[in-house]
Amino acid sequence: MPREADYVGTVRDNARALWNAINNLKSLQREWDALDYGTTLPDDTANNPGIAASEVGAVVFSTADAMITVLNAGHATNIAKLL
């Protein structure tokens, strides 16, 4: 049974990380809007060479919103049961 217990624990850890990541991205939408990153966030920031501001915005908005759509289709219940 030790492997099974590890497996369940690993799934729960990843479910929690997924839940937190989606919620964190959604909260970053407010910062993006408040600080007008759509026009003020530079491409290729010092610690992120090769990353365009539009690519960041796509994750913060399009991808995060798509994940919310998936959660709203019943998957939020699946994840929440393991938190």
N, C-alpha and C positions, 0 to 999 in steps of 0.2 A: 503493500500500500504506500510506501514512501514516495515512489515516483508519481502515483496518482495524486497524492497530496501536493507535491511540488508542481505538477501540471496545473491543477486547479488554482493554486496560488499564483502561478505565472500568468494564467489567463486573467485572473482578477487584477493583477498588477497592470497588465496591458490594457484592460478595460478601463481602469481608473486613469491611466495615462492618456488614453484616447479621449475620455470624457473631459479631462482637464484641458487637454490641448484644444479641443473644439471650443470649450467655454472661454479659454484664454484668447483664442483668435477672435471670437465674437466681441470680447471686451476691447480688443485692440482696434476694432472698427470705430469706437468712440474717440480714441486718441487720434486716429487717422483723420477723422472729421474735424475734431477740435483744433488740431494743429495744421490743418489743410495740407497734409502730406501729399495729396494729389498734385499740388503745385510746388510744394517746398522741399519735399524729400529728394535729396540728390541721388543720382545713379552712382554706383561704384564707391560707396562710403568706405572709409579707411579699413575697416575690418571685414568688408564684404565686397572685394573686387569682383567685377564681372556680373554683379547683381543689379538689375535695373529696378528703379522705383515701381515701375508698372508691374513687374513680376511679383514684387512684394505685395502690392495692392491686389493682385489677382488671388493670392493665397488668403489675404485678410478678408476679402469680400467674396469672390466667386466660389472659391473652394470651401471656405467656412460656411457659407450659405448653403452650398450643396450638401455638406455634411449634416446641417440642420434638417434639410429635406429628408435625408435618409433616416435621421433620428425620429422625425415626426411620422415616418411610415411604420413605426412600431419598434424600431431598433433601440430607441431610448429606453424602453421598458427592459429589453434584454440586457443592456449595459447596466442600468440602474440596479437591477437585481443582484449584480455582482460587486457593486461598490462597497 
